[in-house]
């Protein structure tokens, strides 16, 4: 069993505590030119070793960048991209992972249909409700700006919509998101390591819960832009100080 397979199994176990509100669809982990992902049909239980397959990234990216491609062609490409031949059910869901892992420069990705987040995303406000922060941790952990897309049908349409949003987001904000909100659908979490993925997921669940509750009492009291900028600046300064201390300690050894 590879380390990345173990990481996916570990994440499945740790995120189990957030069920039933957090419906895990799939989790992936990136290697060099490939990625590991579980079958989308294993979302009602803990992920098992046999649910996980390894796929080459490049063929998936070609699908996302194609102007026109048929469903049979998509499934043929995904099938041929499989490295470890298993009984895993092939799914166009895997395209989301390939695109997110590469174009968001993430190492781990979670796609979920969170009830708490979808309560907000299914409203008329949709992802706009997350354009404001209501507590410090959401700024620090989830990032100042989440990415978002309007509803798109699962599969090729959703994958290409995610590809366009990630490209656009980077041009506007000069960085990549940690959260991708899918209106009337769910959420994609993008992380550098397993622990960060769990922390972002838990913080987003709380953020959504607070926004939903606040609208029952007249609407959220969002932090001001100055508040958010100050929190972000202070957090960046703290991270730089911690990195300097670590580098200094390592150089003295």
N, C-alpha and C positions, 0 to 999 in steps of 0.2 A: 504494500500500500504506500503511495507517495505521500509526501508531507501535505501537498495541496488537497488531496483527497481527505486526509485526516483533518485539515482545517475546515473543510466544508461540513464534515460530520460533527466537529466540535461546535461550529456556529449553529447548526441545526439544533443541537442539544441546549445550547445557551439561550437561543431565541425561543425555545419551547415555552418558557415562562411567560411570554407575551401573548400566547394563544389564549382564547380563540380570536381576540380582536385583531391580532396580526396573523393574517393568512399568508404563509410563506409559499410563493409560487416556485421560485428557484434561486439557488445560490451558485456563484461561480468564483473561480480563482484562476489567475493568469500565470502561465509559465512564460517561456521566452517567445516562442512562435505559436503557442497553443494555449488552450484553456480547458479547465475541468468544470463540468456543470451537471447538476442533477436533472432527472426527468421531471417535467412539469406535472406529470400525473402522480407524483409522490408527495403532493402538497398537503395531504390530509393526515400525515403521520411524520414521525422522525425519518430523516433521510438515511438510507442504508447504503453500504458500500456498492452494492449491485445497481443502485440508481444512478451512479456517477459515471460519466464517460468523458473522454478527452477528444478534442477537436482542433484542427488547424485553424488559425485565425484568418489567414489571407483569403481563402475562398469565401468566407462569410462577409468580409469587407467588400469584396467584389459585388456580392448580391446587393448590399446596401447602396452602392454607388451606381447600380444599373438603372437606366432610365425606364426600361421595361423588361420584365421577366415573369414567366408563368409559374404557377404554384408547383407543377410537376418538376420544373427545372430547379426551383428552390430546394425541394426535398432531395433531388438527385445530388445537388452540390453539397448539401449538408451531410448526406449519407457518405459521400466520397471523402468528405473532410474528416470523418471519424478515424481516429488513430487506434484507439483500443476498441476492438470489436466486441460489443456486449449485446445484451438483449434490450438495451435501453431504447425507449420509444423516441424516434426522431421528431423534433418539434421546431417550428419556425421561431419559437420562443428563444432559441439559442442565438438568433441574430441580435437580439437586444443586448445580450451579454458580450458578444464579440465587439459590437460598436461601442458600448459603454466602457469596456476594459481598455480598448485602444484609444478612442478619441477623447475620453475623459481622463486618460492616463491613470486609471485605477488598477489596483491589484486584486480587489475583491468587489463583488457586486451582489446586491440582494434585490430581487424583484418581489414585491409583496402587494397584496390587496388588503391594506390595513383599513379596518372598519373606522377607526378614529380619524384617520387622514381622509378617507373617502366621504365621511360625513360632511367635511368641508369642501372637498373637491367636487362633490355632486351638487353643491348649492349653486345659486346664481352667481355668487362671488367667485367660486372656483379657486384657482390658484392665486388670484389677486389677494385673497385673505392672508396669504403667507408672505406678502410683500412687506409686511411690518413685523417687528419683533416685540414680544411682550415680556421677555426676561433675558438676562445676560447670557445664559448658557446656550441659547439657540444661536446667538451671534458667534460665540466662540467655537462651538462644536459643529453646528450645521453650516456655518458660513453666512456672510451678510446677504447674499443673493442666491436663492434656489432657482434652478432652471425649471421650465414648465412647458407643456404642450397641450393643445386642445385635443379633444377626443379623436383617436385614430383606431381603426380596427386592428385587432391583434394580428401579428405576423409581419408581412412585408411592409404594409402601410405604417404600422407603428415603428418599425425599425428605421425606416427612411425618415420619419418625422423626428425621431430621436437624433439621428445623424445630423439633420439640418439644424436642430436646436442647439446641439453641442457646438457646432461650427459657428453659429451666430453668437452664442453666449460668449465664447472666447474672444471674438472680435470686439464685442461691446465692453466686456469687463476685464479683459486681459488676464483672465485666470479661468480655471475650470470648476464646475460646481461639485458639491458633495451630495446634492439632492436633486432629483429630477421628478417633478410632480406631473402625473399623468391624469388629466381631468377626466372624471367619470370612469376611472379605471383603477389607479393605484399609484405606486411610488417605486422609484429606483434609487437605491442608496449606493454611493460610490466611495470606496475607502482604500487606504494604503495598506491596512493590515486588519486582521480579524477583530481585534479589540476596538479599533476605531469604528468599524462597521456596526458593532453592537452599541457603542456609545451614541453614534449618530442616530441609529434606529430608535433607541429609548428616548432620546431628546426630542426627536421629531414627533413621536407618539404623545409626549407631554405638551409640546407646542400646539399640536392639533387639538388636543383635549382642552387646553386653556382658551384657544380661539373660539372653539365651539361653545364653551360655557360662557365666555364673555359676551357673545352675541345674544345670549338669553337675558342679559342684564344691560342691554343698550348698546353693546359693541365694545371691541377691544380698546384699551388705552395703550396704543402703540408707543414704543420708545421713539424719541425724536431722532432725526438723522444725525444730529450732533452726538447724542447718546451712543448711537450705534457706531459711529466713526471713532469715538473715544474708546469704547470697549475694544474695538478691533485693533486700534493702535496700541493700547495697553497690553493686549494679549500678544501681539507681535513682538513688543519690546521684551515681555517676559520670556517668550520662546527664545529670542536671540540671546538673552542673558543666560538662560539654562544651557543653550548650545555652547556658548563661550566657556562656561564653567566646566562642562563635560570635556570639551577639547583641551582645556588647560590641564585637567586632571589626567587625561590620557597622555599628554605630552610629558608630564612629570614622572610617569611610570617608567 
